[in-house]
Amino acid sequence: MLKDVLNKSGKAFLLGNEAIARGALEAGIDLFSCYPGTPSSEIGDTLSYACKELKNFVMEYSVNEKVAVEVAAAAAFAGMKSMCAMKHVGVNVASDALFSLAYTGVSGAMVVVTADDPSMHSSQNEQDNRWYGLSMKIPVVEPSSVQEAKEFTKFCFQVSSKYEIPVFLRTYTRLSHASGVVNLSPLPEKEFERKNWIKNPKRYVVLPAHARVLKAELLDKIEKISASFSRWSGNWIEKGDGNFGVIACGLSYAYVKEACEDLSINPHILKISTPNPLPRDLILDFLVEVDRVIVVEEVDPILELQVKALCCEEKLNVEVHGKDLLPSSYEYSVGIVEKAIAKLLNFEIKEVETEDVAKIAPPRPPIFCPGCPHSASFYALRKAVEELGVNAAFTGDIGCYTLGINKPYSAVDTCICMGASVGIGCGLSYALKDKVIAVIGDSTFFHTGIPPLINAVHTKRNLTVLILDNSTTGMTGHQPHPGVESYGCGEGSSVKIEDVVRGCGVEFVEVVNSYSVDKLKDALKRAIEYEGVAVVVSRQKCAILRRREAKAKGKKLKPYRVNEKCNSCLKCIDEFSCPAIFLDGNRVKIDPVLCVSCGVCKRICPEGAIEIT
């Protein structure tokens, strides 16, 4: 429960992300900013709740990750404690600012949470953001348990404050969404107080002359931090038997401990929680006790390569293993680690035959929710293209609407990153004879869809853009965006997408209710035939929000049903595909529990066989 995060002391059962939020509160955070993205979303949701309750810090859902970093950095420039959070690919967006922030440092404290996603549970790649720490020269701290998630968040604030440098807190899906009992420390008694600005342009204006000096200072900071990490209790050596050792980072440490217990071995173990900069002195102390080690880490060989380099540098005769025995992709498990250690030690282990749950569980492919306005929008889009008799390339984007790739819509041909639907659409409009249609969501449009739209107008592209506006950031848990009034900790001003689009120079702009499929289809046909950039905004609130709001008002949504006029043409199933509509033998039926009374099925039924109950 969110309220448990605000307990004064004692224990609480928290998600990993909630534990990170609690750590920030215990550290006395002044400002938090984020762009929601799984697996980081609950950090922002928790601090949004805490902000409204405590009223002693401020928070916002920023328009994108770069802005979130800049907002947090500004507070840290002013001497405050700030934190921002994002999923791993969000750091790509924010990296432009972060590379320079490592040079300038901060006057207060700044923590950047990067939530990595090994196995790509909800992401387009599984990049390992420890590389960013190495290349940016920003310290990286990585917890291995829910308790450590809270404590290490506080530690990150301490390191940032002491060395005046931003610090990465690296988490990952398995830890962000794990739950555990957390020992709480008291929350500080504090008020939010504005600061007086202290000018320091030699530090905060990264002209080349200033940056050269700042780079040398940064390198000195990293050396000092490495030495301090060797003394920090979050990195430790566990003495074992023999001359074999294991180096484990983050959650891999838990896998190692259980694997060693299963194998009945007691190796030397080095637990590393600071993959950058490495606790060099502590690693050397460990390596002199062993003659071969295996490095266990997700997902890239970052520690492994540095440990090998250290052995060469110090002329240590230690055999270092890692990715030669462990996979370079996807999440690890106790079994994977156990097999790798057993192979290295020439142990024979019994293969435990377990029934593959994936084979016996009923298939659950990702689909649109019942009544999702995106279903209606894709239906109208497909019908518009079919009736015009044109071939089209559909460029898609990141969001719930990526599910438009599925049948019967098959209306997503590309999906690269946030905002790329419009940018890719620009490029394809040069290369193709066919029509190009870009589909993007409302939150994503504000995130990074505006610059490529300006580019399309400036270069006079022949491009149709369909903006799906469901008044929320739906995929990550219904967080606000600039198109709604809330910004996470208060009420702001909503920005109309159509006003922004017209401000970008687009002349063809139409706004249609997503559920009015015929009107939407006609608008899309006009847009596709238009020469130039044409934008159609398909607007209807997310079906989940509609259901919640109706319930809160005590209003009962009346479901639809199929009457005797149905001739089983199956248009409602083959062309629309709502999860509430199903076949019972040869009869089409609507599940009254799932139906949200959107009425789209009634509008598309050619026989008039669907009516409200």
N, C-alpha and C positions, 0 to 999 in steps of 0.2 A: 504494500500500500504506500502511496506517495506520502501520506502523513507520517509514516514511520521514519522517513528521512529527516524529519524535523524534531524527532525525540531529543530531549535535552541530554540524555546520557543512557547508559545501559547497553542493551543489545537490540539489534533489529535484523530482520530477514530481508535482505536487499538483493536486487539485481546488480551485476557488475557495474552497469552504467549508473544506477542509483548510488552505488558506493562511491563512484568518482564524483558525483554531484555532492554527496555528503562530505567528501574530503575537501572539496572547494569551499563549502560552507564553514567547515572547521578551520580552514586556513584564513577565513575572513575575506572572501572574495568581494570585490567592489563592482565588477562589471563582467558580464558573460555575454558572448555573442556566438551565433552558430548559423549554419545552414543545415536543415535536417537531412540526414542520409543514413539509412541502415548500414552498419549496425550501431551508429552513434546516437540515434534519434532520442532515446530515453533520457540522455543527459540534459538536452535542452528542455524536454517536457517536464522533467523533475525540477529543474531550476526555474522554469516558468511558474510552476506551482509555488515553489519556495519564495520567489520574488514577490508574488502577490501576498503571501502570508507574512513574511518577515519585514518587507519594505525597507531593508537596510542595504540592498544592492540593486543594480539595474541589469536588465537583460533584454536582448532583442533577437528575433529571428531575422538575420540579415538577408539581403537580396541574393548574395552568393558567398562562397567561401573566402574569396579575396577581400570582399568588403568586411566580412566577419573578422578576418585577421587585422585589417587596418583599424577597425573600431577598437578591438582589444589592444592593439599596439598603442593607439593614441592614449587610452586610459593609463597604460603602463608608462608612457612617456611622461604623463602628468604625475607619476608617483603612486598610482593605484595598483591594486592586485587584480589582474584580469585573466580570463581564460576564454578560449574559443574552441569549438569542437566541430569535427567533420568526419565523413568517411574517407577512406584512403584516397580515392580518386579526387576528392575535394582539395587535397593538398596540391594536386596539379594546378588547379585554378588559383590557389593562394600562393604558389611558389614564387611568383614574381616579387611579391612583397617580402616573403620570408627570407630569401637570400640576402636582401639588403638589411633586414631587421637583425640578422645575426651580427652584422657589422656595427650598426648603431647601438644595439643593446637596448636596455630599458632602464628607467629610473626606479620603477616600482618592481613588479613581478608579472611575468606573462607565461602562461602554460597553454600549449597547443595540443589538443587531444586528436590523435589520428587513429581512427578505428579501422584497422585492416580487416580483410575478408578472405582468408584462405579457404579454398574450395568454392569461392564465388557463389555463396548462397544467395546474394542479392546484388551482384555486381558484374561488370563486364570484363574485369580482369582481377588478378590477385597480386597486384604489385606490393612489394615489401618496402614500406616507407622508412625503414632503417637506412636505406640508401640515401634518402633525403637528408637524414641527420648527418651522415658522413660527408655528403657533398656541400651541404649548407654550413657545416661545422656548428650544428646545434645539438646539445646533449639530448640523448634518448633514454628514457626510463621505461622499463617494461615489467609490469606486475605478473604474478603467476596465480593469484587467487583473488577472490572477492575482497577479502580483508586487506590484502596488499593493494588492491585498486584504490581503496580509500586512503591508506597510509602513504602510498607512493604519490598520490595527487598532492598531498600536503608537502611531501619531500620535494616535489618539483617546484612548488612555490618557494621553498627555502633555498634551493639551488639557484633559481632565477633571481631571487632577491639578493643573495650573497654575491653572485658573480655578474649581476646585471645583464642577463642574457636570456632570451626565450628558451624554453625547454619543451621538448616533445614528450608527451605521455602516450606510449603506444599500447593500444589494446587491440582486440580482435574479436570476431563474432562469438567464438566459444566462451570467452571470458565476459564480454559485454552482456551476453544473455544468460550467463550462469547465475545461479542464486546461492546465497550462503548467509550464515549468521555473522554479523559484523559487530565488533566491539566499538562502541561509540565514545568519542571524547566530547567534552562540552562545546557548545557553539559560543563563539565570542560575543560579548555585549558590544555592539557597535552601531553607528549610524552612518548613513551615506553622506559624505561631505565633499563638496566641490573643492578643488585645489586652485592655487594661484600658479599661473604659467611662469616657468623659469626658462628663459631663453638660453639655448645652447646650440647654435647653428653648426658649430664645428663637429658636433656629434650627430645631429639629426638631419643634416643636409649632406647627402652622400655625393658631393662633388668629387671628382677624381683625387684632388689634393687631400681632401678629408678622408676618403675611403682608404687611401694607402696607409695612413696612420691607424685607422680603425682596424684594418686587416691584421696588422702586427699585434694590436691589443687583443683581437679575437683569438689568435693563435696562442697567446700567452694565457688567456682564460682557459682554453681547452686543456692545456698542459696541467694547470692547477686543478681543474675539475677532474682530470684523470687520476691524479694523485689522491684527491679526496674520495673518489669512488673506490679506490683500493682499500680505504679505511672504513667505508660505510657498511653498516650492518646488513644492508639489503643485498650485498654480495658476500658470499661466504664459501669456505671450504669445509667439506665433511670428510674426515679422515676415514679411510677404508683399509682393506687388506690387499696385499700384492702390489703389482706395479701397473695395474690397469686403471684408467680414469675416464670419467664422463664429464663433459662440459655441457651444461644445459642452460637455455635462455627462456625466460618467460614460462608460459604454460607447459612447455616441453619438460620442465623440471618435474612436474607432477607425473607426467608419463614415465619419466626415467625412474622415479622412486618406486612406482608400482611395478614396472617391468623388472627392476632388480629384485624386488620382493618375490615376484613370481618365479624368477630364475634362481632364487636362493643364493644370490651373490652380494658381496659388500664392497663395491669398488670405491675408489676415491671420487668424490663428486664436487665439482665447482659450479655453484649456482650463480649465474650472472643476470643481474637485473638492469644493467646499464650497458647496452650494446654499443653506445657511442657517448663519450669516448670510453674505450675499454679500460677496466681497472688493471692497467699493465703490470703493476708491481704484484698484485694478487695473483694474476695469471702466471707470472714467472715463479712465484712461490709454489704454485700448484704443479707446474710442469716439471720441476726438479724432483718431484716425488714419483713420477710415472715414466714409463718408456713407450706407452701407446695410449691414445685417447680417441674417443669418438665425440664429435660435436653434434648436439641435437638441437635443432632450431627450425622454426617455420618462417618463411619458406625458402629463402635464398641463403647461400653459404657465406653470409657476411662475417659471422664469428670465425667460421672455419678458415676462410682466407686470411684473416688477420692473425689467427693463432699460428698458421703455417708460416706466415711472414715473420712473426715474432721468433719462432724456432730457428729460422734461417739467420735472422739478425743476431740472435744470441748464441748461435752455433750449438743448439740443443739437439741431441739425438733422440727425438721423440717422434714416433709414428702417429700421424694425425689422420683420422678418418672422419667422414661425414657423408657427403652426398654420393660417395661411391657405394654406400650401403643403405642410405636413406633416400626416399623420393624427393624430387625437387618441386613437386606440385601437390597441392591440396593439403587438407588438415592431416596432422598426425593422430595417432591413437596409441594406447598402451601396447596393442598387438604389433603395430608397425615398429615401434621402438624396441620391443622385446625381440623380434625377429632379427633386427639389425645387430643388436648386442650379441645375441646367440651365434649369429654367423661369424662375427669377429672373433668370438672366443671358442669357436668350433663346438658349440653346444648343440645337442639334438633336442628339439622341443616337439612335443606332440601337437599336431594340428587339431584344434578343437572344432568339430563340425557343428556349426550353428545354422539353423534354418534362416535363409535369407528373407528378412522381413519385407524387403521391397518386392519380393515375388509373391508373397501371400496377402499383402495389404492391397486394398482396392486402389486402382489408379486415381490420382487426384491431380490432373493437369491444371496449371494456372488458367483461370478464366475470369471474365468480367463478372462483377457482382450482379445479382438480379436488379434490373432497373438502372444499371449503370448508364449514364448519358453517353459515354463513349461508344457503347454498343449501337445506340441509335445513330451517332455521328458516323461511324464506319459503315453502317448499313446505307445511310444516305449517300456517303461518298462512293461506295461501290455502285449503287444504282445510277448516280449521276454519270460516272465513267461509262457504264454499260449503255445507258440511253444515248450518250453522245457518240458512242462507237469509237472511242479513242483508246490508244494504248498509253499507259501512264507508268512512270516510275514514282514510287512512293518512298519518300525519305522520312524515316521515323526518328524518335527521340527517346530519352530516358523518362519513364513514368509508367503508370498503370496502362496507358494507351499503347505501350509496346506490345501488349497482348493482341493488338490488331494484326499481328503477324499470323495468327491462327485462322483456320477456316471457320466460318465461310467467308471471312473478310479478306484475308491474304493481302493486306494493305500496308505492310511494312517491309520494304526491300533493303533498307540500310538502317543501322543504329550504331553510332560510334560513341558519342558522349553528349553531355548536356548542351543543348543549343545547336548541335551539329546538323539537325534536320534542315534548318534554313541554310546553313553554310554549305552543306553537301548539295542541297537543292540549287544553290547558286552555281556551283561547279558543273552539275549535270545539265543545267540549262544551256551551258556553252556546248556541251559534248553530244547531246541527244537531239534527235528529231522529234521524239515523243514528248508528250506533256509531262511536266514535273510538278508533283504535288508534295509539299512538305507538311507534316503533321507534328504539332508541338503542343505541350500543355501550358496552362496558365503560369504556374510557378516556374516552370522551365523557361518560358518566354521572358519573364523578368530576370531570371538567373543569367542566361547568356544568349537569349534569342534576339535581343534588340540589335546588337552590332551587326550580325549577318543580314538582318532585315534592311538596315540602313545601306549595307553593301549592295543588296539586291536592287534597291531603289536607285542608288548612285550609278550602278552599271547598267541600268535599264534591262534587267533580266525579265524573261517571260516565265513567271513563277507564281503558282497558286499556293497560298499558305492557309492551312486550316488550324486555328487555335482552339483547343478544347479547354474551355473554362468551366471547371467544376467548383470554383470558389474555395479551393484548399490545396494543400500539398498532400494529396491522397495516399500515395504509395508508402510514405514514411510515417503515417499516423495522424494525418489531418492537422498539420501545423499551419499557421497563417503565412501569407505572403503579401506583397504590396497591393494586391488586388482586393484585400479585405481590410477591415479597420484595425483589427488587433495586430500588435507586433510582438506579443509574447508576455509582456508585463504591463500592458496598458492599452489604451485605445489611441490610434493614430488616424491618418487620413487614407482612404482607399484610392488607388490609382486605376482609372478605367483603361483597360487594354486598348479599346478602340481609339481613345484619345492619344495614347502613346503611338499607336500605329499611324494615325493621321499625322502626328507630329514628326514621324520619320519620313513623311512625304508620300505615303501610299494614298492613292486617290480612290481606288475601289475598296471600300470597307463595308461589310454588312454583318449585322449581329442577329442571330436567329436562336430561338429556343431549341435545344437539342432534341426534345421530344416531338417537336413539330417536324417530322421527318420529310414530309412533302415540301414544306417551305425551305427546309435546309437543303434538300436535294436540288431544288430550283436555284437557290442562291449559289450552290457549288457549281452548277452547270454554267451559270453566268460568269462565275469567277474563272473557270477553266477556259472558257472561250475568250476571256478578256486578254488583250495584248498588253503585257506589262505585269507588274506585281499586283496581285489581287489577294486580299485577306478576308476570310470568313471566320467570325468568332462564333463558335457553337457553345452556347451558354446554358447550363443547367446545373444546379447544386448536386454534389455527390450524393448518390442514393443512400449511403450509410448515414450521412448527415441529415438527409430528409427524414429518414426513419427515426433517428434520435430526436430531432426537433418535434416531430409529430407526437412521439411518446411523451416527451417532456410537457407538451401542451394538453395531454390527455386525449389526443385526437387519434382515432382508429382509422388506419388506411384500409379502404375496401378493396379486396383482391378481385381480380378478373377471373372469369371462367369461360370454358368452351361450351357452346350450346349445340343443339342438334343440327344446325346449318353446316357444321364442319364436314367437308368431303375428303379430309385427310390429304390435302394437296401438299402439306408439310412445308409450306413457304415460311411459316413462323419458326420452324426448326432449321431448315436447310439454308435460309438466307439471313435470319436474324439471330438465332442461337442465344436465347435467354435461358439461364440455368433454372428458372422457375417453370419453363415449359418442357414437357417430357412426353414420351410415348408410353402408353399403357396398353400393350398389345398393339392393336391397330388404331387406337383412339388417342388423340392429342388431349392432354390435360394440363392444367396449370396448378402448381402447388400453392395453396392459399397461404401457407406459412412463409414461403419465400417471396411471393409477389409483393411489390412495393407500390402498386397502383400507378405505374408510370403511363400506362395506356398505349405504349408504342405498338404492342402486338395487335391491339384493336385497330390501330390506324393502318397497319400493313396487311391485315387479313382481307383477301379479295372477296370472301364470301360473307363478310359481316358476321362471322361465327363466334366472335369473342365479345363478351359483354361484362359489365361490372356486376358484382353480386349484390 
